[in-house]
Amino acid sequence: MRLVVCCLNYAPELISTGKYTTEMTRWFVARGHEVRMVTGYPYYPEWRLWPGWPVWRYSRSKDSGVDVIRCPLWVPRHVSGPRRILHFLTFAWSATPVLLWCALWKPDYIVSVAPTIAVAPPVLIAARLCGSRSLLHVQDLEVDAAAGLGMLGTPGIGMRAALRFQDWIIRRFDLVAAISAEMAARIVQKGAAATSVVLVPNWVTHGLLEERGDGAAYRSQFGVKDGETLVLYSGNLGVKQGLEVALEALAILAQRGQPAIKLVLCGEGAARSRLVDLAESLGLANVAFAPLQPAESLGELLRSADIHMVTQRSGAAGTSMPSKLGGILASGRPVVVSAEPSSGLSRTVHEADAGVVVAPNDPEALADALASLSLCADVREVLGESGRAWAQAHLDEEEILGRMEATLLEALA
């Protein structure tokens, strides 16, 4: 097949949408397909353009056989709802002429990855012009998330219009791929034909599933003492995560004088400085912040933890699925999740029997879960191995992308 993929994020970005889009396009090229990747310049999750890139012009390069075309974009210095929208629109505007040019290549599919939904209209136009099939790969229902989390203020006429526009756009695509069953159900509720919606969960690379080890180097780097339990959060430090609840839970444990726990928040994001200030104001000496680690060290980093933690604010259920969960399960370590019971995150942890789920925005419940698991090494081992077995059975990269390839070929036939 010939594929054109349009996604705001791509390698060398390490996490979230960029990570999975990179792995997907490289996989398709390795299978003998031709892929043109239309993307921006790296900025995520720090929300600042990485040095050394020619930001204000187009560029073209090769990445493991993928033909990568980068488009200019504006990245706000301080992230807010309106600025985030303008950021998305600048990429959509600069990507439009490239997508129209790619239509002359006569691809079999033109793929739009959400976020951002802003680039979906030019993708649809390009697909219609050249007679290609269109695929929307939904990693995040960003407008639903913004509405549920109040990221754009009080819901009003503008928000309702944005939701209607998003839903109308979704219904225009020939195929829609969702990363969780909850997200797929939500997309069908928006009017997409059930037969056009396919489940493509975010996968775990085969190498990560096979790796073993104790992550001792990272435990030493983080200053974890003998007898301390390392609780690790690794990924985007953003608004949707609501990581304030984790710091409040640590403050509660400190007041109780309960088990020795070291919390490490490893990552970057729009909320990082606010979290650092909160940790200082709460007087938390057992909290450390670390930058994102290299992709090749991900397995060792994940295995350094005694307990992983994933938080999701109330209002995000069905709109997103934290991509970090697959790697956590593959690491063989248990996870404590703070999320709505109806979320795909909670369902997966229960289904895998891989950890403990508590209600979102409840620091008392989160503190209780962390304290309980920190005292029970045997329970942690059982939960970790259960999660690892589930990941091996359900999240293998070859199996998931193989099913996606078969779906695309079948639709063409």
C-alpha positions in Angstrom: 0.0 0.0 0.0 0.9 3.7 -0.3 0.1 5.5 2.9 0.1 9.2 3.8 0.0 9.8 7.5 -0.5 13.2 9.0 0.3 13.6 12.7 1.5 16.7 14.7 4.0 14.6 16.6 6.7 12.2 15.5 10.2 11.0 16.4 12.5 12.1 18.0 9.6 12.9 20.5 9.6 10.1 23.0 6.1 9.7 24.4 2.4 9.7 23.6 1.1 10.1 20.0 4.6 10.7 18.5 5.9 7.5 19.8 3.2 5.3 18.5 2.9 7.1 15.1 6.6 6.6 14.6 6.5 2.9 15.5 3.5 2.4 13.3 4.9 4.0 10.2 8.3 2.3 10.6 6.5 -1.0 11.0 4.5 -0.5 7.7 7.7 0.4 5.8 9.4 -2.7 7.2 6.4 -4.7 5.8 7.1 -3.4 2.3 4.5 -0.5 2.2 5.4 3.0 1.2 4.8 5.8 3.8 4.9 9.5 3.6 4.8 11.2 7.0 3.5 14.8 7.3 4.4 16.2 10.7 5.7 19.2 12.6 8.9 19.9 14.4 9.6 18.3 17.8 8.4 20.3 20.9 6.5 17.8 23.1 6.1 17.4 26.0 8.2 20.4 27.0 6.1 22.7 24.9 9.1 24.4 23.5 10.7 23.9 20.1 13.8 21.7 20.3 17.0 23.4 19.3 18.7 22.6 16.1 15.6 22.3 13.9 14.8 24.7 10.9 11.5 25.6 12.4 10.1 28.3 10.0 10.5 26.3 6.8 9.5 23.0 5.4 12.0 20.1 5.4 12.2 16.6 4.1 14.2 13.6 5.3 14.2 9.8 5.7 13.6 7.9 8.9 14.0 4.1 8.7 12.6 4.3 5.2 9.7 6.6 6.1 9.6 9.7 3.9 9.2 12.5 6.5 8.0 16.0 5.5 8.1 18.5 8.4 5.9 21.6 8.4 6.3 24.9 10.3 4.2 25.4 13.4 3.9 27.9 16.3 4.4 26.6 19.8 3.1 28.8 22.7 5.6 29.7 25.4 2.7 29.5 28.0 0.1 26.9 27.3 -3.6 27.7 27.6 -6.8 26.5 25.9 -7.0 29.3 23.3 -3.2 29.1 22.6 -3.4 25.4 22.2 -6.1 25.8 19.6 -4.0 28.4 17.7 -1.0 26.0 17.9 -3.1 23.2 16.3 -4.4 25.5 13.6 -0.9 26.7 12.6 0.0 23.1 11.9 -3.2 22.4 10.0 -2.6 25.5 7.8 1.0 24.6 7.0 0.2 20.9 6.4 -2.6 21.6 4.0 -0.5 22.3 0.9 1.7 19.3 1.6 -1.3 17.0 1.9 -2.7 18.3 -1.4 0.8 17.7 -3.0 0.8 14.2 -1.5 -2.6 13.5 -3.1 -0.8 13.6 -6.5 1.1 10.5 -5.4 -2.2 8.6 -5.5 -2.0 6.9 -2.0 -4.3 4.1 -1.0 -5.0 5.7 2.4 -4.5 9.2 3.9 -4.4 8.9 7.6 -5.2 11.7 10.1 -4.0 11.1 13.7 -6.0 12.9 16.4 -4.9 15.0 18.2 -5.2 17.2 16.4 -8.7 17.1 14.8 -7.8 20.4 13.2 -5.9 18.7 10.5 -8.7 16.3 9.7 -10.5 18.6 7.2 -7.5 19.0 4.8 -6.9 15.2 5.1 -10.5 14.5 4.0 -10.2 17.1 1.1 -6.9 15.5 -0.1 -8.4 12.0 0.1 -11.5 13.0 -1.9 -9.4 14.7 -4.5 -7.3 11.7 -5.3 -9.9 9.0 -4.6 -8.0 7.6 -1.6 -9.6 6.0 1.5 -9.5 8.1 4.7 -8.6 6.8 8.1 -8.9 8.7 11.4 -6.6 7.2 14.1 -7.9 8.6 17.4 -5.4 8.7 20.2 -7.3 11.3 22.0 -10.8 12.9 21.7 -9.3 16.3 22.4 -12.5 18.3 22.2 -14.4 15.9 24.5 -11.5 16.0 26.9 -11.3 19.8 26.9 -15.1 19.9 27.6 -14.9 17.3 30.3 -11.9 18.8 32.1 -13.0 22.4 31.7 -9.8 23.3 29.8 -11.6 26.0 27.8 -13.7 27.5 30.6 -17.4 27.2 31.2 -19.1 25.3 28.4 -21.1 27.5 26.0 -22.0 28.0 22.4 -18.4 27.8 21.2 -17.8 24.5 23.0 -21.0 23.0 21.7 -20.1 24.1 18.2 -16.6 22.6 18.5 -18.1 19.3 19.7 -20.6 19.2 16.8 -17.8 20.0 14.3 -15.6 17.2 15.7 -18.5 14.7 15.5 -19.4 15.7 12.0 -15.7 15.3 10.9 -15.4 11.9 12.5 -18.5 10.7 10.6 -16.9 11.7 7.3 -14.0 9.2 7.5 -14.1 5.8 5.8 -12.5 4.1 8.8 -11.9 5.2 12.4 -9.4 3.5 14.7 -9.8 3.8 18.4 -7.3 2.8 21.1 -9.8 1.6 23.7 -13.2 -0.1 23.7 -14.6 2.9 25.6 -13.3 5.3 23.0 -14.7 3.1 20.2 -18.2 3.1 21.9 -18.1 6.9 22.3 -17.2 7.3 18.6 -20.2 5.1 17.6 -22.4 7.3 19.8 -21.3 10.3 17.8 -22.9 8.7 14.7 -20.0 6.8 13.1 -21.0 3.5 11.6 -20.1 0.6 14.0 -18.7 -1.3 11.0 -16.3 1.5 10.2 -14.8 1.7 13.8 -11.9 -0.6 14.5 -10.0 -1.2 17.8 -6.3 -0.6 17.6 -4.9 -0.4 21.1 -1.5 1.1 21.8 0.9 -1.8 21.7 4.1 -2.8 23.5 7.2 -3.5 21.4 8.4 -7.1 21.5 11.7 -6.2 23.0 10.1 -4.6 26.0 7.9 -7.6 26.6 11.0 -9.9 26.6 13.3 -7.7 28.8 14.0 -8.6 32.4 16.0 -6.9 35.2 15.7 -5.0 38.4 16.5 -1.4 37.3 19.1 -1.1 39.9 21.0 1.7 38.1 18.0 3.9 38.1 17.2 3.2 41.7 20.7 4.4 42.5 20.3 7.4 40.3 17.1 8.4 42.0 18.7 8.0 45.4 16.3 5.3 46.7 17.5 4.0 50.0 17.4 0.5 51.4 13.9 -0.1 52.7 12.3 2.6 50.6 9.5 1.9 48.2 10.0 3.6 44.8 6.7 4.9 43.3 7.3 6.0 39.8 5.3 8.2 37.4 6.8 8.5 33.9 5.3 10.5 31.1 3.6 13.8 30.4 3.2 16.1 33.3 0.1 17.8 32.0 -3.4 19.0 32.9 -5.3 15.7 32.1 -3.1 13.8 34.5 -4.1 15.7 37.6 -0.8 14.8 39.4 -1.6 17.2 42.2 -3.5 14.3 43.8 -0.3 12.3 44.0 1.6 15.0 45.9 -1.4 15.4 48.3 -1.4 11.7 48.9 2.3 11.8 49.8 1.6 14.7 52.2 -1.1 12.6 53.9 1.3 9.6 54.3 4.0 12.0 55.8 1.4 13.2 58.3 0.6 9.6 59.3 4.3 8.7 59.6 3.5 5.7 57.3 5.9 3.7 55.1 9.1 5.1 53.6 8.1 5.9 50.1 10.1 7.8 47.4 8.0 9.3 44.6 9.7 10.1 41.3 7.9 12.1 38.7 9.9 11.5 35.5 8.9 13.6 32.6 8.1 17.1 31.2 4.9 19.0 30.5 2.8 22.1 30.9 2.1 21.4 34.6 5.7 20.6 35.7 6.6 24.0 37.3 3.2 24.0 39.1 3.9 20.5 40.5 7.4 21.5 41.6 6.0 24.5 43.5 3.3 22.4 45.1 5.8 19.8 46.3 7.9 22.6 47.8 4.9 24.2 49.5 3.9 20.8 51.0 7.4 20.3 52.3 7.8 16.9 50.5 11.4 15.8 50.9 10.6 12.4 49.4 9.5 13.6 46.0 12.0 14.0 43.1 11.6 15.3 39.6 13.6 13.8 36.7 13.6 14.5 32.9 12.3 12.1 30.3 14.7 9.2 29.8 16.1 7.9 26.5 13.8 5.5 24.6 16.4 2.7 24.8 16.4 2.9 28.6 12.6 2.7 29.0 12.6 -1.0 30.1 15.2 -0.4 32.7 13.4 2.7 34.0 10.1 0.9 34.3 11.6 -2.1 36.1 13.3 0.2 38.7 9.9 0.9 40.3 8.3 -1.0 43.1 5.0 0.5 42.2 3.9 2.5 39.2 1.3 5.2 39.4 -1.1 6.5 36.7 -3.5 9.3 37.5 -6.4 10.6 35.3 -8.6 13.5 36.3 -12.4 13.1 36.5 -14.0 13.9 33.2 -11.4 12.2 31.0 -13.0 8.7 30.9 -13.6 7.6 27.3 -11.7 10.5 25.8 -8.2 9.2 26.2 -6.2 6.1 27.3 -2.8 6.7 28.9 -0.3 5.2 26.5 2.2 4.5 29.3 0.0 1.7 30.7 1.2 -1.0 28.3 4.9 -0.5 29.2 4.0 -0.6 32.9 2.2 -3.9 32.5 5.1 -5.3 30.5 7.6 -4.3 33.2 6.1 -6.8 35.6 5.5 -4.2 38.3 2.1 -3.4 39.9 0.3 -0.1 39.3 -1.9 2.1 41.4 -4.5 3.9 39.2 -6.5 7.0 40.1 -9.3 7.2 37.6 -13.0 6.9 37.0 -14.4 3.3 37.2 -15.9 3.6 33.7 -12.6 4.5 32.1 -10.6 2.2 29.9 -7.7 2.7 32.2 -9.6 1.2 35.2 -11.1 -1.6 33.1 -7.7 -2.7 31.8 -6.1 -2.8 35.2 -9.0 -4.8 36.6 -9.0 -7.1 33.6 -5.3 -7.7 33.9 -5.4 -8.0 37.7 -2.4 -5.8 37.7 -2.9 -3.4 40.5 -5.3 -1.2 42.6 -7.8 1.3 41.2 -9.1 4.2 43.3 -11.5 7.1 42.6 -10.0 10.2 40.9 -9.2 13.3 42.8 -9.2 11.4 46.1 -5.8 11.7 47.8 -6.9 9.8 50.9 -7.8 6.7 48.8 -4.6 7.0 46.8 -2.5 7.3 50.0 -4.2 4.1 51.4 -3.5 2.2 48.2 0.2 3.2 48.1 0.7 2.4 51.8 -0.9 -1.0 51.5 1.1 -2.1 48.5 4.3 -0.7 49.8 4.0 -3.1 52.8 3.2 -6.2 50.7 6.1 -7.3 48.5 4.5 -10.7 47.8 1.3 -9.0 46.6 3.3 -6.6 44.4 5.0 -9.6 42.8 1.8 -11.4 42.0 0.1 -8.3 40.6 3.2 -7.5 38.5 3.5 -10.9 36.9 -0.3 -11.0 36.2 0.0 -7.6 34.4 3.0 -8.8 32.4 1.2 -12.0 31.3 -1.8 -9.9 30.2 0.4 -7.6 28.2 2.2 -10.5 26.5 -1.2 -11.9 25.5 -3.0 -8.7 24.4 -0.5 -5.9 23.6 2.2 -7.4 21.3 3.2 -5.0 18.5 3.3 -7.5 15.7 -0.2 -8.9 16.5 -1.9 -5.5 16.8 -0.3 -3.8 13.8 -0.7 -7.1 11.8 -4.5 -6.9 12.5 -4.5 -3.2 11.4 -2.7 -4.0 8.2 -5.2 -6.8 7.4 -8.1 -4.4 8.0 -6.7 -1.8 5.6 -6.0 -4.4 2.9 -9.4 -6.0 3.3 -11.1 -2.6 3.0 -9.1 -1.9 -0.2 -10.1 -5.3 -1.6 
